[in-house]
Structure formats: C-alpha cells, structure tokens
C-alpha cells in the first residue's frame, strides 16, 4: 500500500493504527496526522525501539492493510 493513501484517509486508518500500536494516544495520533516519519518517531519513542524496527513494523502494517 502506498502511504499516501493512509495519509489521505487518516481518519479511517487512525483506528487501525491505534489497534496496531495501542500505546499511542489519540493526541499523539492527531499530531501524526498521517505523516509516516512522525509515526515512526512516536513508535520509537513510546515502544523504546530503534528506527529500523519501527520502519519494519510500519512496512508490515502497510502490507497487512493492503490485504484487507
């Protein structure tokens, strides 16, 4: 899936992102507002993981969302 689709439909994808990364708050998701780099940074910060792992998780999310 192209991240532009997620960004353009953030309100629809926000719930899926919240399900995937449940520690992210509504306020954080509102700040991210579909920006991939912002999401990666928040995942790193909240989950205490590195950039590569955050990017891997986002890629898996994109791949899984495409299958729906």
N, CA, C and O atoms as a GROMACS GRO file, in nm:
protein
  272
    1UNK      N    1   0.084  -0.117   0.000
    1UNK     CA    2   0.000   0.000   0.000
    1UNK      C    3   0.088   0.124   0.000
    1UNK      O    4   0.193   0.128   0.065
    2UNK      N    5   0.046   0.221  -0.072
    2UNK     CA    6   0.115   0.348  -0.078
    2UNK      C    7   0.078   0.429   0.047
    2UNK      O    8  -0.040   0.444   0.079
    3UNK      N    9   0.177   0.482   0.115
    3UNK     CA   10   0.149   0.556   0.238
    3UNK      C   11   0.064   0.679   0.210
    3UNK      O   12  -0.006   0.726   0.299
    4UNK      N   13   0.068   0.732   0.088
    4UNK     CA   14  -0.016   0.848   0.054
    4UNK      C   15  -0.164   0.817   0.074
    4UNK      O   16  -0.242   0.905   0.109
    5UNK      N   17  -0.203   0.693   0.053
    5UNK     CA   18  -0.342   0.651   0.074
    5UNK      C   19  -0.375   0.659   0.223
    5UNK      O   20  -0.482   0.708   0.260
    6UNK      N   21  -0.285   0.613   0.306
    6UNK     CA   22  -0.305   0.620   0.451
    6UNK      C   23  -0.314   0.766   0.493
    6UNK      O   24  -0.405   0.804   0.567
    7UNK      N   25  -0.220   0.848   0.448
    7UNK     CA   26  -0.218   0.989   0.487
    7UNK      C   27  -0.345   1.061   0.442
    7UNK      O   28  -0.400   1.142   0.516
    8UNK      N   29  -0.390   1.031   0.321
    8UNK     CA   30  -0.508   1.096   0.267
    8UNK      C   31  -0.637   1.054   0.335
    8UNK      O   32  -0.736   1.126   0.332
    9UNK      N   33  -0.636   0.937   0.396
    9UNK     CA   34  -0.754   0.883   0.464
    9UNK      C   35  -0.724   0.858   0.612
    9UNK      O   36  -0.767   0.758   0.669
   10UNK      N   37  -0.650   0.950   0.672
   10UNK     CA   38  -0.600   0.929   0.808
   10UNK      C   39  -0.711   0.897   0.906
   10UNK      O   40  -0.694   0.811   0.992
   11UNK      N   41  -0.824   0.966   0.896
   11UNK     CA   42  -0.932   0.942   0.992
   11UNK      C   43  -0.978   0.797   0.986
   11UNK      O   44  -1.013   0.739   1.089
   12UNK      N   45  -0.979   0.737   0.867
   12UNK     CA   46  -1.019   0.597   0.853
   12UNK      C   47  -0.911   0.503   0.905
   12UNK      O   48  -0.942   0.401   0.967
   13UNK      N   49  -0.786   0.536   0.880
   13UNK     CA   50  -0.676   0.447   0.919
   13UNK      C   51  -0.634   0.466   1.063
   13UNK      O   52  -0.567   0.379   1.119
   14UNK      N   53  -0.672   0.576   1.124
   14UNK     CA   54  -0.632   0.605   1.261
   14UNK      C   55  -0.670   0.492   1.356
   14UNK      O   56  -0.591   0.456   1.444
   15UNK      N   57  -0.788   0.436   1.341
   15UNK     CA   58  -0.831   0.326   1.426
   15UNK      C   59  -0.746   0.202   1.407
   15UNK      O   60  -0.715   0.132   1.504
   16UNK      N   61  -0.707   0.174   1.284
   16UNK     CA   62  -0.621   0.059   1.257
   16UNK      C   63  -0.482   0.080   1.316
   16UNK      O   64  -0.420  -0.014   1.368
   17UNK      N   65  -0.434   0.203   1.308
   17UNK     CA   66  -0.304   0.235   1.367
   17UNK      C   67  -0.312   0.219   1.518
   17UNK      O   68  -0.220   0.166   1.581
   18UNK      N   69  -0.422   0.267   1.577
   18UNK     CA   70  -0.442   0.255   1.723
   18UNK      C   71  -0.447   0.108   1.764
   18UNK      O   72  -0.394   0.072   1.870
   19UNK      N   73  -0.509   0.024   1.683
   19UNK     CA   74  -0.515  -0.119   1.713
   19UNK      C   75  -0.375  -0.180   1.707
   19UNK      O   76  -0.338  -0.261   1.792
   20UNK      N   77  -0.298  -0.142   1.606
   20UNK     CA   78  -0.164  -0.197   1.587
   20UNK      C   79  -0.068  -0.151   1.698
   20UNK      O   80   0.008  -0.231   1.752
   21UNK      N   81  -0.073  -0.023   1.730
   21UNK     CA   82   0.017   0.035   1.829
   21UNK      C   83  -0.068   0.099   1.939
   21UNK      O   84  -0.085   0.220   1.943
   22UNK      N   85  -0.122   0.016   2.026
   22UNK     CA   86  -0.217   0.057   2.127
   22UNK      C   87  -0.166   0.154   2.231
   22UNK      O   88  -0.245   0.219   2.299
   23UNK      N   89  -0.035   0.166   2.245
   23UNK     CA   90   0.020   0.260   2.342
   23UNK      C   91   0.014   0.404   2.293
   23UNK      O   92   0.031   0.497   2.372
   24UNK      N   93  -0.010   0.424   2.164
   24UNK     CA   94  -0.018   0.560   2.110
   24UNK      C   95  -0.152   0.620   2.149
   24UNK      O   96  -0.257   0.557   2.134
   25UNK      N   97  -0.149   0.742   2.199
   25UNK     CA   98  -0.271   0.808   2.244
   25UNK      C   99  -0.342   0.877   2.127
   25UNK      O  100  -0.284   0.896   2.020
   26UNK      N  101  -0.467   0.913   2.150
   26UNK     CA  102  -0.541   0.987   2.048
   26UNK      C  103  -0.471   1.118   2.015
   26UNK      O  104  -0.464   1.158   1.898
   27UNK      N  105  -0.419   1.185   2.116
   27UNK     CA  106  -0.348   1.312   2.093
   27UNK      C  107  -0.224   1.290   2.006
   27UNK      O  108  -0.196   1.370   1.917
   28UNK      N  109  -0.151   1.183   2.032
   28UNK     CA  110  -0.032   1.153   1.951
   28UNK      C  111  -0.073   1.123   1.807
   28UNK      O  112  -0.008   1.168   1.713
   29UNK      N  113  -0.180   1.047   1.790
   29UNK     CA  114  -0.227   1.014   1.655
   29UNK      C  115  -0.275   1.139   1.583
   29UNK      O  116  -0.257   1.152   1.462
   30UNK      N  117  -0.336   1.231   1.656
   30UNK     CA  118  -0.377   1.358   1.595
   30UNK      C  119  -0.255   1.439   1.551
   30UNK      O  120  -0.258   1.503   1.446
   31UNK      N  121  -0.148   1.436   1.630
   31UNK     CA  122  -0.023   1.505   1.594
   31UNK      C  123   0.038   1.443   1.468
   31UNK      O  124   0.087   1.514   1.380
   32UNK      N  125   0.037   1.311   1.461
   32UNK     CA  126   0.096   1.239   1.349
   32UNK      C  127   0.023   1.272   1.220
   32UNK      O  128   0.086   1.299   1.118
   33UNK      N  129  -0.108   1.272   1.224
   33UNK     CA  130  -0.198   1.306   1.114
   33UNK      C  131  -0.152   1.249   0.979
   33UNK      O  132  -0.151   1.319   0.878
   34UNK      N  133  -0.115   1.122   0.981
   34UNK     CA  134  -0.082   1.052   0.857
   34UNK      C  135   0.061   1.065   0.810
   34UNK      O  136   0.097   1.010   0.706
   35UNK      N  137   0.144   1.136   0.884
   35UNK     CA  138   0.283   1.154   0.843
   35UNK      C  139   0.365   1.032   0.888
   35UNK      O  140   0.378   1.004   1.007
   36UNK      N  141   0.418   0.962   0.792
   36UNK     CA  142   0.488   0.836   0.818
   36UNK      C  143   0.608   0.855   0.911
   36UNK      O  144   0.627   0.778   1.005
   37UNK      N  145   0.687   0.958   0.886
   37UNK     CA  146   0.805   0.983   0.970
   37UNK      C  147   0.764   1.014   1.114
   37UNK      O  148   0.830   0.971   1.208
   38UNK      N  149   0.656   1.089   1.129
   38UNK     CA  150   0.606   1.120   1.264
   38UNK      C  151   0.563   0.991   1.335
   38UNK      O  152   0.591   0.972   1.453
   39UNK      N  153   0.494   0.904   1.262
   39UNK     CA  154   0.451   0.777   1.319
   39UNK      C  155   0.571   0.695   1.362
   39UNK      O  156   0.573   0.640   1.472
   40UNK      N  157   0.671   0.686   1.276
   40UNK     CA  158   0.792   0.609   1.309
   40UNK      C  159   0.858   0.665   1.435
   40UNK      O  160   0.901   0.589   1.522
   41UNK      N  161   0.867   0.796   1.444
   41UNK     CA  162   0.928   0.858   1.560
   41UNK      C  163   0.852   0.830   1.689
   41UNK      O  164   0.912   0.802   1.792
   42UNK      N  165   0.719   0.838   1.682
   42UNK     CA  166   0.637   0.811   1.801
   42UNK      C  167   0.647   0.665   1.842
   42UNK      O  168   0.653   0.634   1.961
   43UNK      N  169   0.648   0.574   1.744
   43UNK     CA  170   0.662   0.432   1.776
   43UNK      C  171   0.796   0.408   1.846
   43UNK      O  172   0.802   0.336   1.945
   44UNK      N  173   0.902   0.469   1.795
   44UNK     CA  174   1.033   0.455   1.858
   44UNK      C  175   1.031   0.506   2.001
   44UNK      O  176   1.080   0.440   2.093
   45UNK      N  177   0.972   0.622   2.018
   45UNK     CA  178   0.970   0.687   2.150
   45UNK      C  179   0.887   0.607   2.250
   45UNK      O  180   0.932   0.580   2.361
   46UNK      N  181   0.766   0.570   2.210
   46UNK     CA  182   0.672   0.506   2.303
   46UNK      C  183   0.711   0.361   2.332
   46UNK      O  184   0.698   0.314   2.445
   47UNK      N  185   0.759   0.290   2.230
   47UNK     CA  186   0.791   0.149   2.248
   47UNK      C  187   0.938   0.123   2.277
   47UNK      O  188   0.977   0.010   2.304
   48UNK      N  189   1.021   0.227   2.272
   48UNK     CA  190   1.162   0.211   2.305
   48UNK      C  191   1.237   0.122   2.207
   48UNK      O  192   1.320   0.041   2.247
   49UNK      N  193   1.206   0.137   2.079
   49UNK     CA  194   1.272   0.056   1.976
   49UNK      C  195   1.349   0.149   1.882
   49UNK      O  196   1.333   0.271   1.884
   50UNK      N  197   1.433   0.088   1.800
   50UNK     CA  198   1.514   0.164   1.706
   50UNK      C  199   1.439   0.198   1.579
   50UNK      O  200   1.329   0.149   1.554
   51UNK      N  201   1.501   0.283   1.500
   51UNK     CA  202   1.441   0.328   1.375
   51UNK      C  203   1.413   0.213   1.280
   51UNK      O  204   1.305   0.206   1.220
   52UNK      N  205   1.508   0.122   1.266
   52UNK     CA  206   1.490   0.009   1.174
   52UNK      C  207   1.371  -0.077   1.213
   52UNK      O  208   1.295  -0.120   1.127
   53UNK      N  209   1.356  -0.103   1.342
   53UNK     CA  210   1.244  -0.185   1.388
   53UNK      C  211   1.111  -0.112   1.366
   53UNK      O  212   1.012  -0.174   1.326
   54UNK      N  213   1.108   0.017   1.392
   54UNK     CA  214   0.986   0.095   1.369
   54UNK      C  215   0.947   0.092   1.222
   54UNK      O  216   0.830   0.076   1.188
   55UNK      N  217   1.045   0.109   1.136
   55UNK     CA  218   1.019   0.107   0.991
   55UNK      C  219   0.970  -0.031   0.947
   55UNK      O  220   0.882  -0.043   0.862
   56UNK      N  221   1.028  -0.135   1.006
   56UNK     CA  222   0.985  -0.271   0.974
   56UNK      C  223   0.838  -0.292   1.014
   56UNK      O  224   0.761  -0.350   0.938
   57UNK      N  225   0.803  -0.245   1.131
   57UNK     CA  226   0.665  -0.259   1.177
   57UNK      C  227   0.567  -0.182   1.089
   57UNK      O  228   0.458  -0.230   1.060
   58UNK      N  229   0.606  -0.062   1.047
   58UNK     CA  230   0.519   0.017   0.960
   58UNK      C  231   0.503  -0.052   0.825
   58UNK      O  232   0.394  -0.054   0.769
   59UNK      N  233   0.611  -0.108   0.773
   59UNK     CA  234   0.605  -0.181   0.645
   59UNK      C  235   0.511  -0.300   0.657
   59UNK      O  236   0.430  -0.325   0.567
   60UNK      N  237   0.520  -0.373   0.766
   60UNK     CA  238   0.431  -0.487   0.788
   60UNK      C  239   0.286  -0.440   0.798
   60UNK      O  240   0.195  -0.506   0.746
   61UNK      N  241   0.263  -0.327   0.864
   61UNK     CA  242   0.129  -0.269   0.874
   61UNK      C  243   0.076  -0.236   0.735
   61UNK      O  244  -0.039  -0.266   0.703
   62UNK      N  245   0.160  -0.174   0.652
   62UNK     CA  246   0.120  -0.141   0.515
   62UNK      C  247   0.084  -0.267   0.438
   62UNK      O  248  -0.019  -0.271   0.370
   63UNK      N  249   0.168  -0.369   0.449
   63UNK     CA  250   0.144  -0.494   0.377
   63UNK      C  251   0.016  -0.561   0.423
   63UNK      O  252  -0.061  -0.610   0.341
   64UNK      N  253  -0.008  -0.563   0.555
   64UNK     CA  254  -0.129  -0.626   0.609
   64UNK      C  255  -0.254  -0.547   0.574
   64UNK      O  256  -0.359  -0.606   0.551
   65UNK      N  257  -0.243  -0.417   0.570
   65UNK     CA  258  -0.358  -0.332   0.536
   65UNK      C  259  -0.395  -0.349   0.390
   65UNK      O  260  -0.512  -0.341   0.354
   66UNK      N  261  -0.297  -0.371   0.306
   66UNK     CA  262  -0.321  -0.390   0.162
   66UNK      C  263  -0.406  -0.514   0.139
   66UNK      O  264  -0.488  -0.518   0.047
   67UNK      N  265  -0.388  -0.616   0.223
   67UNK     CA  266  -0.458  -0.743   0.207
   67UNK      C  267  -0.605  -0.734   0.246
   67UNK      O  268  -0.682  -0.824   0.214
   68UNK      N  269  -0.644  -0.628   0.314
   68UNK     CA  270  -0.784  -0.617   0.361
   68UNK      C  271  -0.876  -0.576   0.250
   68UNK      O  272  -0.997  -0.562   0.272
   0.00000   0.00000   0.00000
